[in-house]
């Protein structure tokens, strides 16, 4: 099982790679993230709908997405 620390480290490494691809230029990096978000917007929406609950409904801890 992956620990929280391992997941965080993987995210940091991914962000560092993306930044390097953009020459560590903040404007280019932000534009890259915007394009990435647009590219995967449909997948994110499907995930949100899949894990949606009714207002006030509690999700059992074992089923909380993360």
mmJSON file of the N, C-alpha and C atoms, coordinates in Angstrom:
{"data_MODEL":{"atom_site":{
"group_PDB":["ATOM","ATOM","ATOM","ATOM","ATOM","ATOM","ATOM","ATOM","ATOM","ATOM","ATOM","ATOM","ATOM","ATOM","ATOM","ATOM","ATOM","ATOM","ATOM","ATOM","ATOM","ATOM","ATOM","ATOM","ATOM","ATOM","ATOM","ATOM","ATOM","ATOM","ATOM","ATOM","ATOM","ATOM","ATOM","ATOM","ATOM","ATOM","ATOM","ATOM","ATOM","ATOM","ATOM","ATOM","ATOM","ATOM","ATOM","ATOM","ATOM","ATOM","ATOM","ATOM","ATOM","ATOM","ATOM","ATOM","ATOM","ATOM","ATOM","ATOM","ATOM","ATOM","ATOM","ATOM","ATOM","ATOM","ATOM","ATOM","ATOM","ATOM","ATOM","ATOM","ATOM","ATOM","ATOM","ATOM","ATOM","ATOM","ATOM","ATOM","ATOM","ATOM","ATOM","ATOM","ATOM","ATOM","ATOM","ATOM","ATOM","ATOM","ATOM","ATOM","ATOM","ATOM","ATOM","ATOM","ATOM","ATOM","ATOM","ATOM","ATOM","ATOM","ATOM","ATOM","ATOM","ATOM","ATOM","ATOM","ATOM","ATOM","ATOM","ATOM","ATOM","ATOM","ATOM","ATOM","ATOM","ATOM","ATOM","ATOM","ATOM","ATOM","ATOM","ATOM","ATOM","ATOM","ATOM","ATOM","ATOM","ATOM","ATOM","ATOM","ATOM","ATOM","ATOM","ATOM","ATOM","ATOM","ATOM","ATOM","ATOM","ATOM","ATOM","ATOM","ATOM","ATOM","ATOM","ATOM","ATOM","ATOM","ATOM","ATOM","ATOM","ATOM","ATOM","ATOM","ATOM","ATOM","ATOM","ATOM","ATOM","ATOM","ATOM","ATOM","ATOM","ATOM","ATOM","ATOM","ATOM","ATOM","ATOM","ATOM","ATOM","ATOM","ATOM","ATOM","ATOM","ATOM","ATOM","ATOM","ATOM","ATOM","ATOM","ATOM","ATOM","ATOM","ATOM","ATOM","ATOM","ATOM","ATOM","ATOM","ATOM","ATOM","ATOM","ATOM","ATOM","ATOM"],
"id":[1,2,3,4,5,6,7,8,9,10,11,12,13,14,15,16,17,18,19,20,21,22,23,24,25,26,27,28,29,30,31,32,33,34,35,36,37,38,39,40,41,42,43,44,45,46,47,48,49,50,51,52,53,54,55,56,57,58,59,60,61,62,63,64,65,66,67,68,69,70,71,72,73,74,75,76,77,78,79,80,81,82,83,84,85,86,87,88,89,90,91,92,93,94,95,96,97,98,99,100,101,102,103,104,105,106,107,108,109,110,111,112,113,114,115,116,117,118,119,120,121,122,123,124,125,126,127,128,129,130,131,132,133,134,135,136,137,138,139,140,141,142,143,144,145,146,147,148,149,150,151,152,153,154,155,156,157,158,159,160,161,162,163,164,165,166,167,168,169,170,171,172,173,174,175,176,177,178,179,180,181,182,183,184,185,186,187,188,189,190,191,192,193,194,195,196,197,198],
"type_symbol":["N","C","C","N","C","C","N","C","C","N","C","C","N","C","C","N","C","C","N","C","C","N","C","C","N","C","C","N","C","C","N","C","C","N","C","C","N","C","C","N","C","C","N","C","C","N","C","C","N","C","C","N","C","C","N","C","C","N","C","C","N","C","C","N","C","C","N","C","C","N","C","C","N","C","C","N","C","C","N","C","C","N","C","C","N","C","C","N","C","C","N","C","C","N","C","C","N","C","C","N","C","C","N","C","C","N","C","C","N","C","C","N","C","C","N","C","C","N","C","C","N","C","C","N","C","C","N","C","C","N","C","C","N","C","C","N","C","C","N","C","C","N","C","C","N","C","C","N","C","C","N","C","C","N","C","C","N","C","C","N","C","C","N","C","C","N","C","C","N","C","C","N","C","C","N","C","C","N","C","C","N","C","C","N","C","C","N","C","C","N","C","C","N","C","C","N","C","C"],
"label_atom_id":["N","CA","C","N","CA","C","N","CA","C","N","CA","C","N","CA","C","N","CA","C","N","CA","C","N","CA","C","N","CA","C","N","CA","C","N","CA","C","N","CA","C","N","CA","C","N","CA","C","N","CA","C","N","CA","C","N","CA","C","N","CA","C","N","CA","C","N","CA","C","N","CA","C","N","CA","C","N","CA","C","N","CA","C","N","CA","C","N","CA","C","N","CA","C","N","CA","C","N","CA","C","N","CA","C","N","CA","C","N","CA","C","N","CA","C","N","CA","C","N","CA","C","N","CA","C","N","CA","C","N","CA","C","N","CA","C","N","CA","C","N","CA","C","N","CA","C","N","CA","C","N","CA","C","N","CA","C","N","CA","C","N","CA","C","N","CA","C","N","CA","C","N","CA","C","N","CA","C","N","CA","C","N","CA","C","N","CA","C","N","CA","C","N","CA","C","N","CA","C","N","CA","C","N","CA","C","N","CA","C","N","CA","C","N","CA","C","N","CA","C","N","CA","C","N","CA","C","N","CA","C"],
"label_alt_id":[null,null,null,null,null,null,null,null,null,null,null,null,null,null,null,null,null,null,null,null,null,null,null,null,null,null,null,null,null,null,null,null,null,null,null,null,null,null,null,null,null,null,null,null,null,null,null,null,null,null,null,null,null,null,null,null,null,null,null,null,null,null,null,null,null,null,null,null,null,null,null,null,null,null,null,null,null,null,null,null,null,null,null,null,null,null,null,null,null,null,null,null,null,null,null,null,null,null,null,null,null,null,null,null,null,null,null,null,null,null,null,null,null,null,null,null,null,null,null,null,null,null,null,null,null,null,null,null,null,null,null,null,null,null,null,null,null,null,null,null,null,null,null,null,null,null,null,null,null,null,null,null,null,null,null,null,null,null,null,null,null,null,null,null,null,null,null,null,null,null,null,null,null,null,null,null,null,null,null,null,null,null,null,null,null,null,null,null,null,null,null,null,null,null,null,null,null,null],
"label_comp_id":["UNK","UNK","UNK","UNK","UNK","UNK","UNK","UNK","UNK","UNK","UNK","UNK","UNK","UNK","UNK","UNK","UNK","UNK","UNK","UNK","UNK","UNK","UNK","UNK","UNK","UNK","UNK","UNK","UNK","UNK","UNK","UNK","UNK","UNK","UNK","UNK","UNK","UNK","UNK","UNK","UNK","UNK","UNK","UNK","UNK","UNK","UNK","UNK","UNK","UNK","UNK","UNK","UNK","UNK","UNK","UNK","UNK","UNK","UNK","UNK","UNK","UNK","UNK","UNK","UNK","UNK","UNK","UNK","UNK","UNK","UNK","UNK","UNK","UNK","UNK","UNK","UNK","UNK","UNK","UNK","UNK","UNK","UNK","UNK","UNK","UNK","UNK","UNK","UNK","UNK","UNK","UNK","UNK","UNK","UNK","UNK","UNK","UNK","UNK","UNK","UNK","UNK","UNK","UNK","UNK","UNK","UNK","UNK","UNK","UNK","UNK","UNK","UNK","UNK","UNK","UNK","UNK","UNK","UNK","UNK","UNK","UNK","UNK","UNK","UNK","UNK","UNK","UNK","UNK","UNK","UNK","UNK","UNK","UNK","UNK","UNK","UNK","UNK","UNK","UNK","UNK","UNK","UNK","UNK","UNK","UNK","UNK","UNK","UNK","UNK","UNK","UNK","UNK","UNK","UNK","UNK","UNK","UNK","UNK","UNK","UNK","UNK","UNK","UNK","UNK","UNK","UNK","UNK","UNK","UNK","UNK","UNK","UNK","UNK","UNK","UNK","UNK","UNK","UNK","UNK","UNK","UNK","UNK","UNK","UNK","UNK","UNK","UNK","UNK","UNK","UNK","UNK","UNK","UNK","UNK","UNK","UNK","UNK"],
"label_asym_id":["A","A","A","A","A","A","A","A","A","A","A","A","A","A","A","A","A","A","A","A","A","A","A","A","A","A","A","A","A","A","A","A","A","A","A","A","A","A","A","A","A","A","A","A","A","A","A","A","A","A","A","A","A","A","A","A","A","A","A","A","A","A","A","A","A","A","A","A","A","A","A","A","A","A","A","A","A","A","A","A","A","A","A","A","A","A","A","A","A","A","A","A","A","A","A","A","A","A","A","A","A","A","A","A","A","A","A","A","A","A","A","A","A","A","A","A","A","A","A","A","A","A","A","A","A","A","A","A","A","A","A","A","A","A","A","A","A","A","A","A","A","A","A","A","A","A","A","A","A","A","A","A","A","A","A","A","A","A","A","A","A","A","A","A","A","A","A","A","A","A","A","A","A","A","A","A","A","A","A","A","A","A","A","A","A","A","A","A","A","A","A","A","A","A","A","A","A","A"],
"label_entity_id":["1","1","1","1","1","1","1","1","1","1","1","1","1","1","1","1","1","1","1","1","1","1","1","1","1","1","1","1","1","1","1","1","1","1","1","1","1","1","1","1","1","1","1","1","1","1","1","1","1","1","1","1","1","1","1","1","1","1","1","1","1","1","1","1","1","1","1","1","1","1","1","1","1","1","1","1","1","1","1","1","1","1","1","1","1","1","1","1","1","1","1","1","1","1","1","1","1","1","1","1","1","1","1","1","1","1","1","1","1","1","1","1","1","1","1","1","1","1","1","1","1","1","1","1","1","1","1","1","1","1","1","1","1","1","1","1","1","1","1","1","1","1","1","1","1","1","1","1","1","1","1","1","1","1","1","1","1","1","1","1","1","1","1","1","1","1","1","1","1","1","1","1","1","1","1","1","1","1","1","1","1","1","1","1","1","1","1","1","1","1","1","1","1","1","1","1","1","1"],
"label_seq_id":[1,1,1,2,2,2,3,3,3,4,4,4,5,5,5,6,6,6,7,7,7,8,8,8,9,9,9,10,10,10,11,11,11,12,12,12,13,13,13,14,14,14,15,15,15,16,16,16,17,17,17,18,18,18,19,19,19,20,20,20,21,21,21,22,22,22,23,23,23,24,24,24,25,25,25,26,26,26,27,27,27,28,28,28,29,29,29,30,30,30,31,31,31,32,32,32,33,33,33,34,34,34,35,35,35,36,36,36,37,37,37,38,38,38,39,39,39,40,40,40,41,41,41,42,42,42,43,43,43,44,44,44,45,45,45,46,46,46,47,47,47,48,48,48,49,49,49,50,50,50,51,51,51,52,52,52,53,53,53,54,54,54,55,55,55,56,56,56,57,57,57,58,58,58,59,59,59,60,60,60,61,61,61,62,62,62,63,63,63,64,64,64,65,65,65,66,66,66],
"pdbx_PDB_ins_code":[null,null,null,null,null,null,null,null,null,null,null,null,null,null,null,null,null,null,null,null,null,null,null,null,null,null,null,null,null,null,null,null,null,null,null,null,null,null,null,null,null,null,null,null,null,null,null,null,null,null,null,null,null,null,null,null,null,null,null,null,null,null,null,null,null,null,null,null,null,null,null,null,null,null,null,null,null,null,null,null,null,null,null,null,null,null,null,null,null,null,null,null,null,null,null,null,null,null,null,null,null,null,null,null,null,null,null,null,null,null,null,null,null,null,null,null,null,null,null,null,null,null,null,null,null,null,null,null,null,null,null,null,null,null,null,null,null,null,null,null,null,null,null,null,null,null,null,null,null,null,null,null,null,null,null,null,null,null,null,null,null,null,null,null,null,null,null,null,null,null,null,null,null,null,null,null,null,null,null,null,null,null,null,null,null,null,null,null,null,null,null,null,null,null,null,null,null,null],
"Cartn_x":[0.841,0.0,0.883,0.472,1.23,0.927,1.975,1.771,1.489,0.931,0.64,1.907,2.996,4.264,4.746,4.544,4.952,4.119,2.84,1.962,2.371,2.615,3.036,4.349,5.294,6.579,6.392,5.509,5.233,4.646,3.746,3.15,4.221,5.085,6.161,7.096,7.439,8.316,7.65,6.362,5.621,5.593,5.335,5.321,6.692,7.731,9.088,9.391,8.987,9.193,8.451,7.196,6.423,7.071,7.558,8.226,9.482,10.248,11.461,11.114,10.027,9.589,9.268,8.88,8.529,9.697,10.88,12.056,11.976,11.21,10.995,10.49,9.76,9.136,7.704,7.385,6.08,4.918,5.037,3.94,3.707,4.794,4.674,4.109,4.528,4.052,2.548,2.081,0.648,-0.143,0.359,-0.32,-0.359,0.724,0.769,-0.311,-0.438,-1.45,-2.859,-3.084,-4.406,-4.748,-3.784,-4.03,-4.278,-3.522,-3.675,-5.07,-5.516,-6.849,-7.943,-7.787,-8.772,-8.807,-7.65,-7.548,-8.262,-8.193,-8.753,-10.034,-10.661,-11.87,-12.987,-13.173,-14.243,-14.002,-12.754,-12.434,-12.665,-12.293,-12.492,-13.979,-14.77,-16.219,-16.835,-16.415,-16.92,-16.565,-15.367,-14.948,-15.818,-16.058,-16.897,-18.303,-18.874,-20.229,-20.266,-19.255,-19.184,-19.138,-18.474,-18.284,-19.205,-20.22,-21.149,-22.092,-22.455,-23.419,-24.544,-25.639,-26.753,-26.362,-26.91,-26.613,-26.94,-26.023,-26.221,-25.903,-25.708,-25.393,-23.921,-23.657,-22.277,-21.744,-20.512,-19.856,-19.075,-19.277,-18.487,-16.998,-16.233,-14.804,-14.058,-14.342,-13.636,-13.911,-14.979,-15.338,-14.983,-14.388,-14.033,-12.945,-13.186,-12.181,-10.989,-9.81,-8.563,-7.419],
"Cartn_y":[-1.187,0.0,1.247,2.238,3.473,4.377,4.907,5.813,7.216,8.018,9.411,10.132,9.875,10.534,10.168,8.907,8.479,9.17,9.326,10.006,11.466,12.112,13.518,13.665,12.761,12.814,12.641,11.737,11.523,12.781,13.447,14.691,15.758,15.887,16.888,16.618,15.358,15.006,15.315,15.043,15.331,16.83,17.616,19.078,19.596,19.019,19.438,19.119,17.935,17.569,18.525,18.837,19.756,21.133,21.586,22.882,22.877,21.799,21.692,21.707,21.03,21.025,22.431,23.289,24.674,25.623,25.069,25.907,26.66,26.161,26.797,28.233,28.463,29.763,29.698,30.55,30.499,30.665,31.592,31.813,30.581,30.009,28.806,27.649,27.533,26.458,26.58,27.789,28.011,27.702,28.121,27.809,26.299,25.624,24.165,23.53,24.001,23.464,23.717,24.897,25.208,24.254,24.017,23.085,21.675,21.282,19.962,19.826,20.853,20.828,20.757,21.511,21.466,20.079,19.493,18.184,17.097,17.185,16.139,16.558,17.626,18.123,17.077,16.36,15.356,14.226,13.787,12.719,13.168,14.405,14.945,15.017,15.465,15.567,14.188,13.19,11.828,11.327,11.605,11.198,11.873,13.171,13.901,13.312,13.038,12.47,11.087,10.296,8.949,8.966,9.96,10.025,11.041,11.482,12.465,11.818,12.568,12.098,13.118,12.693,13.604,14.583,15.809,16.768,16.175,16.29,15.786,14.31,13.6,12.176,12.011,11.139,10.869,9.694,9.813,8.728,7.919,6.598,5.788,6.002,6.051,6.377,5.547,4.277,3.413,3.795,4.553,4.907,6.342,7.074,8.46,8.468,9.125,9.152,10.014,9.531,10.27,9.349],
"Cartn_z":[0.0,0.0,0.0,-0.736,-0.846,0.34,0.914,2.037,1.535,2.401,2.057,1.633,2.334,2.014,0.611,0.218,-1.121,-2.196,-1.938,-2.886,-3.02,-1.901,-1.923,-2.677,-2.446,-3.145,-4.646,-5.04,-6.461,-7.099,-6.391,-6.894,-7.048,-6.066,-6.133,-7.306,-7.518,-8.636,-9.971,-10.066,-11.288,-11.567,-10.543,-10.704,-11.106,-10.534,-10.875,-12.34,-12.811,-14.217,-15.146,-14.804,-15.641,-15.664,-14.523,-14.458,-15.325,-15.259,-16.073,-17.56,-17.946,-19.342,-19.827,-18.899,-19.239,-18.997,-18.776,-18.541,-17.23,-16.286,-14.977,-15.128,-16.218,-16.474,-15.942,-14.98,-14.311,-15.29,-16.226,-17.179,-18.055,-18.565,-19.395,-18.583,-17.335,-16.461,-16.231,-15.951,-15.729,-16.995,-18.153,-19.416,-19.649,-19.31,-19.429,-18.553,-17.312,-16.398,-16.918,-17.486,-18.044,-19.181,-20.079,-21.187,-20.659,-19.659,-19.045,-18.449,-17.729,-17.114,-18.17,-19.26,-20.337,-20.973,-21.147,-21.791,-20.991,-19.674,-18.828,-18.102,-18.531,-17.867,-17.854,-18.942,-19.011,-18.013,-17.883,-16.935,-15.503,-15.206,-13.859,-13.545,-14.502,-14.289,-14.065,-14.835,-14.632,-13.24,-12.778,-11.43,-10.379,-10.546,-9.587,-9.529,-10.679,-10.711,-10.082,-10.337,-9.786,-8.268,-7.708,-6.263,-5.586,-6.307,-5.768,-4.758,-3.723,-2.731,-2.633,-2.063,-1.827,-0.725,-0.759,0.304,1.67,2.591,3.938,4.109,2.999,3.084,3.433,4.377,4.768,3.963,3.551,2.838,3.856,3.908,4.842,4.597,5.651,5.576,4.535,4.444,3.499,2.047,1.787,0.423,0.06,0.967,0.678,-0.381,-1.54,-2.597,-2.208,-2.455,-2.263,-2.48],
"occupancy":[1.0,1.0,1.0,1.0,1.0,1.0,1.0,1.0,1.0,1.0,1.0,1.0,1.0,1.0,1.0,1.0,1.0,1.0,1.0,1.0,1.0,1.0,1.0,1.0,1.0,1.0,1.0,1.0,1.0,1.0,1.0,1.0,1.0,1.0,1.0,1.0,1.0,1.0,1.0,1.0,1.0,1.0,1.0,1.0,1.0,1.0,1.0,1.0,1.0,1.0,1.0,1.0,1.0,1.0,1.0,1.0,1.0,1.0,1.0,1.0,1.0,1.0,1.0,1.0,1.0,1.0,1.0,1.0,1.0,1.0,1.0,1.0,1.0,1.0,1.0,1.0,1.0,1.0,1.0,1.0,1.0,1.0,1.0,1.0,1.0,1.0,1.0,1.0,1.0,1.0,1.0,1.0,1.0,1.0,1.0,1.0,1.0,1.0,1.0,1.0,1.0,1.0,1.0,1.0,1.0,1.0,1.0,1.0,1.0,1.0,1.0,1.0,1.0,1.0,1.0,1.0,1.0,1.0,1.0,1.0,1.0,1.0,1.0,1.0,1.0,1.0,1.0,1.0,1.0,1.0,1.0,1.0,1.0,1.0,1.0,1.0,1.0,1.0,1.0,1.0,1.0,1.0,1.0,1.0,1.0,1.0,1.0,1.0,1.0,1.0,1.0,1.0,1.0,1.0,1.0,1.0,1.0,1.0,1.0,1.0,1.0,1.0,1.0,1.0,1.0,1.0,1.0,1.0,1.0,1.0,1.0,1.0,1.0,1.0,1.0,1.0,1.0,1.0,1.0,1.0,1.0,1.0,1.0,1.0,1.0,1.0,1.0,1.0,1.0,1.0,1.0,1.0,1.0,1.0,1.0,1.0,1.0,1.0],
"B_iso_or_equiv":[0.0,0.0,0.0,0.0,0.0,0.0,0.0,0.0,0.0,0.0,0.0,0.0,0.0,0.0,0.0,0.0,0.0,0.0,0.0,0.0,0.0,0.0,0.0,0.0,0.0,0.0,0.0,0.0,0.0,0.0,0.0,0.0,0.0,0.0,0.0,0.0,0.0,0.0,0.0,0.0,0.0,0.0,0.0,0.0,0.0,0.0,0.0,0.0,0.0,0.0,0.0,0.0,0.0,0.0,0.0,0.0,0.0,0.0,0.0,0.0,0.0,0.0,0.0,0.0,0.0,0.0,0.0,0.0,0.0,0.0,0.0,0.0,0.0,0.0,0.0,0.0,0.0,0.0,0.0,0.0,0.0,0.0,0.0,0.0,0.0,0.0,0.0,0.0,0.0,0.0,0.0,0.0,0.0,0.0,0.0,0.0,0.0,0.0,0.0,0.0,0.0,0.0,0.0,0.0,0.0,0.0,0.0,0.0,0.0,0.0,0.0,0.0,0.0,0.0,0.0,0.0,0.0,0.0,0.0,0.0,0.0,0.0,0.0,0.0,0.0,0.0,0.0,0.0,0.0,0.0,0.0,0.0,0.0,0.0,0.0,0.0,0.0,0.0,0.0,0.0,0.0,0.0,0.0,0.0,0.0,0.0,0.0,0.0,0.0,0.0,0.0,0.0,0.0,0.0,0.0,0.0,0.0,0.0,0.0,0.0,0.0,0.0,0.0,0.0,0.0,0.0,0.0,0.0,0.0,0.0,0.0,0.0,0.0,0.0,0.0,0.0,0.0,0.0,0.0,0.0,0.0,0.0,0.0,0.0,0.0,0.0,0.0,0.0,0.0,0.0,0.0,0.0,0.0,0.0,0.0,0.0,0.0,0.0],
"pdbx_formal_charge":[null,null,null,null,null,null,null,null,null,null,null,null,null,null,null,null,null,null,null,null,null,null,null,null,null,null,null,null,null,null,null,null,null,null,null,null,null,null,null,null,null,null,null,null,null,null,null,null,null,null,null,null,null,null,null,null,null,null,null,null,null,null,null,null,null,null,null,null,null,null,null,null,null,null,null,null,null,null,null,null,null,null,null,null,null,null,null,null,null,null,null,null,null,null,null,null,null,null,null,null,null,null,null,null,null,null,null,null,null,null,null,null,null,null,null,null,null,null,null,null,null,null,null,null,null,null,null,null,null,null,null,null,null,null,null,null,null,null,null,null,null,null,null,null,null,null,null,null,null,null,null,null,null,null,null,null,null,null,null,null,null,null,null,null,null,null,null,null,null,null,null,null,null,null,null,null,null,null,null,null,null,null,null,null,null,null,null,null,null,null,null,null,null,null,null,null,null,null],
"auth_seq_id":[1,1,1,2,2,2,3,3,3,4,4,4,5,5,5,6,6,6,7,7,7,8,8,8,9,9,9,10,10,10,11,11,11,12,12,12,13,13,13,14,14,14,15,15,15,16,16,16,17,17,17,18,18,18,19,19,19,20,20,20,21,21,21,22,22,22,23,23,23,24,24,24,25,25,25,26,26,26,27,27,27,28,28,28,29,29,29,30,30,30,31,31,31,32,32,32,33,33,33,34,34,34,35,35,35,36,36,36,37,37,37,38,38,38,39,39,39,40,40,40,41,41,41,42,42,42,43,43,43,44,44,44,45,45,45,46,46,46,47,47,47,48,48,48,49,49,49,50,50,50,51,51,51,52,52,52,53,53,53,54,54,54,55,55,55,56,56,56,57,57,57,58,58,58,59,59,59,60,60,60,61,61,61,62,62,62,63,63,63,64,64,64,65,65,65,66,66,66],
"auth_comp_id":["UNK","UNK","UNK","UNK","UNK","UNK","UNK","UNK","UNK","UNK","UNK","UNK","UNK","UNK","UNK","UNK","UNK","UNK","UNK","UNK","UNK","UNK","UNK","UNK","UNK","UNK","UNK","UNK","UNK","UNK","UNK","UNK","UNK","UNK","UNK","UNK","UNK","UNK","UNK","UNK","UNK","UNK","UNK","UNK","UNK","UNK","UNK","UNK","UNK","UNK","UNK","UNK","UNK","UNK","UNK","UNK","UNK","UNK","UNK","UNK","UNK","UNK","UNK","UNK","UNK","UNK","UNK","UNK","UNK","UNK","UNK","UNK","UNK","UNK","UNK","UNK","UNK","UNK","UNK","UNK","UNK","UNK","UNK","UNK","UNK","UNK","UNK","UNK","UNK","UNK","UNK","UNK","UNK","UNK","UNK","UNK","UNK","UNK","UNK","UNK","UNK","UNK","UNK","UNK","UNK","UNK","UNK","UNK","UNK","UNK","UNK","UNK","UNK","UNK","UNK","UNK","UNK","UNK","UNK","UNK","UNK","UNK","UNK","UNK","UNK","UNK","UNK","UNK","UNK","UNK","UNK","UNK","UNK","UNK","UNK","UNK","UNK","UNK","UNK","UNK","UNK","UNK","UNK","UNK","UNK","UNK","UNK","UNK","UNK","UNK","UNK","UNK","UNK","UNK","UNK","UNK","UNK","UNK","UNK","UNK","UNK","UNK","UNK","UNK","UNK","UNK","UNK","UNK","UNK","UNK","UNK","UNK","UNK","UNK","UNK","UNK","UNK","UNK","UNK","UNK","UNK","UNK","UNK","UNK","UNK","UNK","UNK","UNK","UNK","UNK","UNK","UNK","UNK","UNK","UNK","UNK","UNK","UNK"],
"auth_asym_id":["A","A","A","A","A","A","A","A","A","A","A","A","A","A","A","A","A","A","A","A","A","A","A","A","A","A","A","A","A","A","A","A","A","A","A","A","A","A","A","A","A","A","A","A","A","A","A","A","A","A","A","A","A","A","A","A","A","A","A","A","A","A","A","A","A","A","A","A","A","A","A","A","A","A","A","A","A","A","A","A","A","A","A","A","A","A","A","A","A","A","A","A","A","A","A","A","A","A","A","A","A","A","A","A","A","A","A","A","A","A","A","A","A","A","A","A","A","A","A","A","A","A","A","A","A","A","A","A","A","A","A","A","A","A","A","A","A","A","A","A","A","A","A","A","A","A","A","A","A","A","A","A","A","A","A","A","A","A","A","A","A","A","A","A","A","A","A","A","A","A","A","A","A","A","A","A","A","A","A","A","A","A","A","A","A","A","A","A","A","A","A","A","A","A","A","A","A","A"],
"auth_atom_id":["N","CA","C","N","CA","C","N","CA","C","N","CA","C","N","CA","C","N","CA","C","N","CA","C","N","CA","C","N","CA","C","N","CA","C","N","CA","C","N","CA","C","N","CA","C","N","CA","C","N","CA","C","N","CA","C","N","CA","C","N","CA","C","N","CA","C","N","CA","C","N","CA","C","N","CA","C","N","CA","C","N","CA","C","N","CA","C","N","CA","C","N","CA","C","N","CA","C","N","CA","C","N","CA","C","N","CA","C","N","CA","C","N","CA","C","N","CA","C","N","CA","C","N","CA","C","N","CA","C","N","CA","C","N","CA","C","N","CA","C","N","CA","C","N","CA","C","N","CA","C","N","CA","C","N","CA","C","N","CA","C","N","CA","C","N","CA","C","N","CA","C","N","CA","C","N","CA","C","N","CA","C","N","CA","C","N","CA","C","N","CA","C","N","CA","C","N","CA","C","N","CA","C","N","CA","C","N","CA","C","N","CA","C","N","CA","C","N","CA","C","N","CA","C","N","CA","C","N","CA","C"],
"pdbx_PDB_model_num":[1,1,1,1,1,1,1,1,1,1,1,1,1,1,1,1,1,1,1,1,1,1,1,1,1,1,1,1,1,1,1,1,1,1,1,1,1,1,1,1,1,1,1,1,1,1,1,1,1,1,1,1,1,1,1,1,1,1,1,1,1,1,1,1,1,1,1,1,1,1,1,1,1,1,1,1,1,1,1,1,1,1,1,1,1,1,1,1,1,1,1,1,1,1,1,1,1,1,1,1,1,1,1,1,1,1,1,1,1,1,1,1,1,1,1,1,1,1,1,1,1,1,1,1,1,1,1,1,1,1,1,1,1,1,1,1,1,1,1,1,1,1,1,1,1,1,1,1,1,1,1,1,1,1,1,1,1,1,1,1,1,1,1,1,1,1,1,1,1,1,1,1,1,1,1,1,1,1,1,1,1,1,1,1,1,1,1,1,1,1,1,1,1,1,1,1,1,1]
}}}
